[in-house]
Each structure stands twice: as structure tokens, then as C-alpha cells.
Amino acid sequence: MLMQGVNEARESERERESERESKRDTRPAPPKCASVKVFRLGIQHTHTHFPVRHTSTAVLHLGMGRSYQIIMLENKVFSCFVFYSVLLVIKMYIIAIITGQVRLRKKAFANPEDAQRHGGLQHFREDPDVERCQRAHRNDVENIVPFLFLGAVYSLIGPSLAVARAHFLVFFLFRMLHTLAYLCVLRAPMRSLAYVIAQVPCISMAVQILTAVSSYACSDSIGDRVNL
């Protein structure tokens, strides 16, 4: 009887163990550790420790911690471009403020409601000094805006830092000189000379950009001709 009871206890223990094993098999499988591609500022990293349900996921980290920083902080050429671009934009704002102050000082307003507020419609007129400030600001818009586009694209084609810095610095210095010559009425041909020299780095960047992308622009058309 004692042996029979021991055998029954062992048999019941085996049954309970088999039930536990069957329950484990019916549990949902844990999510697969897919390959997650992390693009860190132009460098592709692959991590497999993220529990995700999709088999392919691209994660772009920009500033999420010290190891993932913004692109302009890692691309030194782009950082240099941003520095001079911000200075040029600030200069444009300063010229706009100067134009407004000259209007108030000369009492020469472009809108009749402003003239009426500051003494009457006789101040609704033009003034040579105000027009000079406006021309300086307009010239900045015509030249700095193309520079912002060219400089941004130029920073992406991988130029030398020293060469890129020279381009940006020359444009910045001679645009400052051009504005100074306009507002302070410096003797000719100072303003024209500053304008021409400031165009040199822009033309250089445009030529280098076209050289870098020309092969990609023409490759498809050449391939189509060969296939025909």
C-alpha cells in the first residue's frame, strides 16, 4: 500500500508538470528583436536590442542625448556657414531698424497714415537718406538670400573647412563693407569694388556645386540613350 501511494504521488506530480509545460507553450512568443537602423548624422548604426514588432525600422536621432547631436554641430563646414549666415541676417535687421529711425528723424513717411500721425500729410514724402537706406537693404536681400542657398548646398558636398571658411568670410566682410559704403557715403568705387569681390565666393560655390552634381544630373539621360 505504501509503494502504491508513492507511485500515485509521482504520477500526479508528472501530470502537473506536463500541464505547466503545456501552458508555457501556449504563451505568446516575445516580440522579435528586429534590426533597428539608427542614422546618426550621416552614419548608419544597427542595433538589435530594441523589442519592436516590425522587422525594419529607421530611427533618426537628432539631439536625443550627448551621443546624438544636431547635424550642424558635427558638420564643421555647416557650422561655419550658419555662423556667418546668422550674422548677415542680423545685419539686415539692423539696416531695417536704421531705415525706420531715419524716417522718424527726417519725417519722411511712405504711408499717409504714418505722416498724419507725426504732424500731417506734408510728411508723406520721399527723402534721399531714407532711399539710400532702402537701397542698401534691397541690395542685401538680392545678394544674401542667394548666398544662403548656395552656402547651405555647398556645405553638403564635403568641401575643405579652410576653403569653405574663406568663402564665407570673404562674402561676409565685403558685404559689411558694401553696407558701410552705402550708409556712410564712402568715395567711389569702394561700394562697387566691395560688391564685385563679394560675388567671387558665390560664383565659386555655384561652380563647385554644379561640378559635384553634374554627373548625377546627366547619368540617367546617358543611360536611357544607351538602352535605346
C-alpha positions as CSV (number, residue, x, y, z in Angstrom):
1,M,0.0,0.0,0.0
2,L,2.8,2.4,0.8
3,M,4.5,1.8,-2.5
4,Q,1.2,2.3,-4.3
5,G,0.7,5.6,-2.6
6,V,4.2,6.8,-3.6
7,N,3.6,5.8,-7.2
8,E,0.3,7.7,-7.3
9,A,2.0,10.8,-5.9
10,R,4.8,10.6,-8.5
11,E,2.2,10.1,-11.3
12,S,0.2,13.2,-10.1
13,E,3.4,15.2,-10.0
14,R,4.2,14.3,-13.6
15,E,0.7,15.3,-14.7
16,R,1.0,18.7,-13.0
17,E,4.5,19.2,-14.6
18,S,3.1,18.3,-18.1
19,E,0.2,20.8,-17.6
20,R,2.7,23.5,-16.7
21,E,4.7,22.8,-19.8
22,S,1.6,22.9,-22.0
23,K,0.7,26.3,-20.5
24,R,4.2,27.6,-21.3
25,D,3.9,26.5,-24.9
26,T,0.6,28.4,-25.4
27,R,2.0,31.7,-24.2
28,P,2.6,34.3,-27.0
29,A,6.1,34.5,-28.2
30,P,8.0,37.6,-27.1
31,P,8.5,40.2,-29.8
32,K,11.4,39.6,-32.0
33,C,14.4,41.9,-31.7
34,A,14.4,43.4,-35.2
35,S,17.3,45.2,-36.7
36,V,16.7,48.8,-36.0
37,K,18.7,51.2,-38.2
38,V,19.8,54.4,-36.4
39,F,21.0,57.1,-38.7
40,R,23.3,59.3,-36.7
41,L,24.2,62.3,-38.8
42,G,25.0,60.5,-42.0
43,I,26.4,57.4,-40.2
44,Q,24.2,54.3,-40.1
45,H,24.2,52.3,-36.9
46,T,22.4,49.0,-36.4
47,H,21.0,47.9,-33.0
48,T,19.3,44.6,-32.3
49,H,18.3,45.1,-28.6
50,F,15.1,47.1,-29.2
51,P,11.9,44.9,-28.7
52,V,9.9,46.0,-31.7
53,R,7.3,44.2,-33.8
54,H,8.3,45.5,-37.2
55,T,11.2,43.9,-39.0
56,S,12.6,47.1,-40.3
57,T,12.6,50.4,-38.5
58,A,14.6,53.6,-39.2
59,V,15.1,55.9,-36.3
60,L,16.6,59.4,-36.8
61,H,18.2,60.7,-33.6
62,L,18.8,64.5,-33.6
63,G,19.8,65.9,-30.3
64,M,18.5,63.0,-28.1
65,G,21.4,62.9,-25.8
66,R,25.0,63.7,-26.0
67,S,25.8,60.9,-28.4
68,Y,23.3,62.1,-31.0
69,Q,23.8,65.8,-31.8
70,I,22.4,68.1,-34.4
71,I,23.9,67.9,-37.8
72,M,25.2,71.5,-37.7
73,L,27.2,70.7,-34.6
74,E,29.0,67.8,-36.2
75,N,29.5,69.2,-39.7
76,K,32.1,71.9,-39.1
77,V,31.6,73.4,-42.6
78,F,27.9,73.8,-42.0
79,S,28.5,75.2,-38.5
80,C,30.8,77.8,-40.1
81,F,28.1,78.6,-42.7
82,V,25.4,79.0,-40.0
83,F,27.6,81.4,-38.0
84,Y,28.2,83.8,-40.9
85,S,24.6,83.5,-42.2
86,V,23.2,84.5,-38.8
87,L,25.5,87.5,-38.7
88,L,24.4,88.6,-42.2
89,V,20.7,88.2,-41.3
90,I,21.2,90.2,-38.1
91,K,22.9,92.9,-40.3
92,M,19.8,93.0,-42.5
93,Y,17.6,93.5,-39.4
94,I,19.8,96.3,-38.2
95,I,19.6,98.1,-41.6
96,A,15.8,97.8,-41.4
97,I,15.9,99.4,-37.9
98,I,18.2,102.2,-39.2
99,T,15.8,102.9,-42.1
100,G,12.9,103.3,-39.6
101,Q,14.9,105.6,-37.4
102,V,16.0,107.8,-40.4
103,R,12.4,108.1,-41.4
104,L,11.4,109.3,-38.0
105,R,14.3,111.8,-37.8
106,K,13.7,113.2,-41.3
107,K,9.9,112.9,-41.0
108,A,9.6,111.2,-44.4
109,F,7.0,108.5,-44.3
110,A,5.9,106.1,-47.0
111,N,2.3,105.8,-45.8
112,P,-0.1,108.7,-45.3
113,E,-1.4,107.4,-42.0
114,D,2.1,107.4,-40.6
115,A,2.6,111.0,-41.8
116,Q,-0.7,112.1,-40.4
117,R,0.2,110.7,-37.0
118,H,3.6,112.5,-37.0
119,G,2.5,116.0,-38.0
120,G,0.4,116.0,-41.2
121,L,0.3,114.8,-44.8
122,Q,3.2,117.2,-45.7
123,H,5.5,114.5,-44.2
124,F,4.1,111.9,-46.7
125,R,7.2,112.3,-49.0
126,E,10.5,110.8,-50.0
127,D,13.9,111.6,-48.6
128,P,17.3,110.9,-50.2
129,D,18.7,109.5,-46.9
130,V,15.7,107.1,-46.5
131,E,16.0,106.0,-50.1
132,R,19.7,105.3,-49.5
133,C,18.9,103.0,-46.6
134,Q,16.3,101.3,-48.6
135,R,18.7,100.7,-51.5
136,A,21.2,99.2,-49.1
137,H,18.6,96.9,-47.6
138,R,17.3,95.9,-51.0
139,N,20.8,95.1,-52.2
140,D,21.3,92.9,-49.2
141,V,18.2,91.0,-49.9
142,E,19.3,90.5,-53.6
143,N,22.7,89.1,-52.6
144,I,22.4,87.5,-49.1
145,V,19.4,85.3,-50.0
146,P,21.2,83.6,-52.9
147,F,24.3,83.2,-50.6
148,L,22.1,81.4,-48.0
149,F,21.0,78.8,-50.6
150,L,24.5,78.4,-52.2
151,G,26.2,78.2,-48.8
152,A,23.8,75.6,-47.5
153,V,24.2,73.3,-50.5
154,Y,27.9,73.9,-50.6
155,S,28.2,72.7,-47.1
156,L,26.7,69.3,-48.1
157,I,29.2,68.4,-50.9
158,G,32.1,68.0,-48.5
159,P,34.4,70.9,-49.1
160,S,37.6,71.6,-47.1
161,L,36.9,73.5,-43.9
162,A,39.6,76.1,-44.6
163,V,38.4,76.7,-48.1
164,A,34.7,76.9,-47.1
165,R,35.6,79.3,-44.2
166,A,37.5,81.5,-46.7
167,H,34.4,81.7,-49.0
168,F,32.0,82.6,-46.1
169,L,34.4,85.1,-44.5
170,V,35.1,86.9,-47.8
171,F,31.4,87.3,-48.6
172,F,30.6,88.4,-45.0
173,L,33.4,91.0,-44.8
174,F,32.8,92.6,-48.2
175,R,29.0,92.7,-47.7
176,M,29.7,94.6,-44.5
177,L,32.0,96.9,-46.4
178,H,29.3,97.4,-49.1
179,T,26.7,98.4,-46.5
180,L,29.2,100.7,-44.8
181,A,30.0,102.4,-48.1
182,Y,26.3,102.8,-48.8
183,L,25.2,104.2,-45.5
184,C,28.3,106.4,-44.9
185,V,28.6,107.5,-48.5
186,L,32.2,106.4,-48.9
187,R,34.1,107.6,-52.0
188,A,33.6,105.6,-55.2
189,P,34.5,103.0,-56.3
190,M,34.6,101.5,-52.8
191,R,31.0,100.3,-52.9
192,S,31.3,98.7,-56.4
193,L,34.5,97.1,-55.5
194,A,33.0,95.5,-52.4
195,Y,30.0,94.3,-54.4
196,V,32.2,92.6,-57.0
197,I,34.5,90.9,-54.6
198,A,31.6,89.6,-52.6
199,Q,30.3,87.9,-55.7
200,V,33.5,85.9,-56.2
201,P,32.8,83.3,-53.4
202,C,29.2,82.9,-54.6
203,I,30.3,82.2,-58.1
204,S,33.0,79.8,-56.8
205,M,30.5,77.9,-54.7
206,A,28.0,77.7,-57.6
207,V,30.7,76.2,-59.9
208,Q,31.8,73.7,-57.3
209,I,28.2,72.6,-56.7
210,L,27.4,72.2,-60.4
211,T,30.7,70.2,-60.8
212,A,29.7,67.9,-57.9
213,V,26.2,67.1,-59.1
214,S,26.6,67.3,-62.9
215,S,27.5,63.6,-63.2
216,Y,24.3,62.6,-61.3
217,A,22.2,65.0,-63.4
218,C,23.4,63.6,-66.7
219,S,23.8,59.9,-65.8
220,D,20.1,58.9,-66.2
221,S,19.8,60.6,-69.6
222,I,23.0,58.9,-70.8
223,G,21.8,55.6,-69.6
224,D,18.5,56.0,-71.4
225,R,20.3,56.7,-74.7
226,V,22.4,53.6,-74.3
227,N,19.4,51.5,-73.6
228,L,17.7,52.8,-76.7
